[in-house]
Amino acid sequence: MVKIDEQACIGCGACTDVCPQEILYLDDSVCKVSDNSKCQSCGDCKDACPMDAIEVS
């Protein structure tokens, strides 16, 4: 499961580029999760985020 800290997100898109399940997208320059049930908790998005705005569980 992915949780985005929308206050910390700068909308760079680094997380959306690396998500193998393609569940992350940008909406008004903030990352959003389209379907958390598809998340495999790989952590690629968390590793890619320069603002440490993503938690994966």
C-alpha positions as CSV (number, residue, x, y, z in Angstrom):
1,M,0.0,0.0,0.0
2,V,1.3,3.5,-0.9
3,K,0.6,6.6,1.0
4,I,1.5,10.0,-0.4
5,D,2.3,13.0,1.7
6,E,0.7,15.5,-0.5
7,Q,2.2,18.5,1.4
8,A,5.7,17.2,0.7
9,C,5.1,16.1,-2.9
10,I,6.5,18.5,-5.5
11,G,4.9,16.8,-8.5
12,C,8.2,15.8,-10.2
13,G,6.8,12.5,-11.5
14,A,9.8,10.4,-10.5
15,C,7.5,8.0,-8.7
16,T,5.1,7.6,-11.6
17,D,8.0,6.8,-14.0
18,V,9.2,3.9,-11.9
19,C,6.0,2.3,-10.7
20,P,5.8,-1.2,-12.3
21,Q,2.0,-1.4,-11.6
22,E,1.4,2.0,-13.1
23,I,-0.9,3.0,-10.2
24,L,0.6,6.4,-9.6
25,Y,-0.4,9.6,-11.5
26,L,0.0,13.3,-11.2
27,D,-3.1,15.4,-10.5
28,D,-2.6,19.2,-10.3
29,S,1.1,18.6,-9.7
30,V,0.6,16.2,-6.8
31,C,1.0,12.4,-6.9
32,K,-2.1,10.4,-6.4
33,V,-2.7,6.6,-6.2
34,S,-5.3,5.2,-8.6
35,D,-5.7,1.7,-7.2
36,N,-3.8,0.7,-4.0
37,S,-5.1,-2.9,-4.3
38,K,-2.6,-3.3,-7.2
39,C,0.4,-2.1,-5.2
40,Q,3.0,-4.9,-4.7
41,S,4.9,-2.8,-2.0
42,C,8.1,-3.0,-4.1
43,G,9.2,0.4,-2.8
44,D,10.5,1.7,-6.2
45,C,8.3,4.8,-5.9
46,K,9.6,5.5,-2.4
47,D,13.2,5.1,-3.5
48,A,12.7,7.4,-6.5
49,C,11.0,10.2,-4.5
50,P,13.5,13.1,-3.9
51,M,11.2,14.6,-1.2
52,D,10.7,11.4,0.8
53,A,7.0,12.0,0.4
54,I,6.0,8.3,0.0
55,E,5.4,5.6,2.5
56,V,5.0,2.0,1.4
57,S,3.6,-0.8,3.6
